[in-house]
Amino acid sequence: MTQAREHGDHRSARPSRHRVAGSGVAARRRAAARLAAGTPVLPVLIVAAIVLVDLVGGPGPIWLPLLAAGPALAATTNGPRGVCCVGLLAVGLGWALGIRDGVPGRELAVVLSALVAVTLASGLAGVARGRRERVLAAVRSVAETAQHVLLRPVPATVGPFQVAVRYSAAAAEARIGGDLYALIPTPYGVRLIVGDVRGKGLPAVGTAALVLGVFREAAYDEPDLLAVVDRIERSLARNLGHDDFVTAVVAGHPRDGELEMVNCGHAPPLLVRASGGVVAVEPTQPAPPLGLRALSGQIPGLQVLPFGDGDQLLLYTDGVTEARDRRRAFYPLVDGLARHVSEDPARTVSALHDELLAHVGGRLHDDAALLLIRRPAVPGQEGAGAVPLPAPAGSAATTLEPAYGCHESR
């Protein structure tokens, strides 16, 4: 029994030694990677190339001043330590080459002094560059935190829907912008919003935060989708300027087989039927953007469209449809969706986003958001048909058939 226990202890101890050894190897690899990342390889190669040219070209001080390129380049890729190492290497090799080539002492002293001066200046530049990189890293961290607060990550499944989202901010080094989206389960079904704030930069981010905050509260509180829109409208009317507004589509899934939708001056969503075809869901009762209702006097209407098993709905912002290539041609989103639509929303949205970036040459000039929801098909069951909904009190409700008021592309 004792031998058996000892044998068992020996076997259990062996993996722990392997784990310790494995962790030690991993630590050495990480240290080697950090060392390689901090090694000024390219500046050293530049210095070596200049030395080689001097050795091949014969005596003369003409090549020695070029050694300053080493520490100068190191300032753009390494910290002060790397710059000093390259500078010392350049000074030492310059002194050796000057002695070998018989450079007069005064000229050699001038060259070496210049190398020392360039090294010191490059070291200071490296310190400043390091500080800027740390500040930029902190700003990126704050931006990422703000993005997670405002544009919270959307899970792959929300209620009965498969969901996929892609968002790109146009501002350089930005993670958030003027486009907004949210999709949340509520006591009245899944509700979602996709919108676009007029303008860019921090003011647009502030407006987007305001809209999302009001939407998340109202979506839980209001049983009527039009009441949710009214809450957002009242809040924007109090807080926005006269020239500011937000285009948005607010949608809800109150019961199986149906989607409710309110379009406030936004681009029409694209509906993909399980049977095939892409349909642009044009608003049956056009409404102004959020924040401008008092100027126009128009009241948004509620659309109801059938949404059965296998159907998909793509909501997007104008940064997608207004993206141009070098020939100033707009990105054909309807055709792109028809090409890339699949049963996996994440794959569909990723393909659309990649094609959009290829269309514009790699960088967008406006914020762009894509949100795709799909009702998974249930084997052996047919998709739900159109079911008219009674009009809520004080609102106009319409039932949208698949081709009513729509443009279809096949």
Salt bridges, closest charged atoms under 4 A:
ASP101 OD1 - ARG100 NH1 2.62
GLU133 OE2 - ARG129 NH1 2.65
GLU144 OE2 - ARG175 NE 3.65
GLU173 OE1 - ARG140 NH2 2.61
ASP221 OD2 - ARG231 NH2 3.66
GLU222 OE2 - ARG231 NH1 2.94
ASP230 OD1 - ARG293 NH1 2.84
ASP244 OD1 - ARG198 NH1 3.56
ASP256 OD1 - ARG375 NH1 3.58
GLU258 OE1 - ARG255 NH1 3.26
GLU282 OE2 - HIS407 NE2 3.63
ASP309 OD1 - ARG375 NE 3.73
ASP311 OD2 - ARG273 NH1 2.84
ASP325 OD2 - ARG327 NH2 3.91
GLU355 OE1 - ARG339 NH2 2.79
GLU355 OE2 - HIS340 NE2 2.90
GLU408 OE2 - ARG410 NH2 2.08
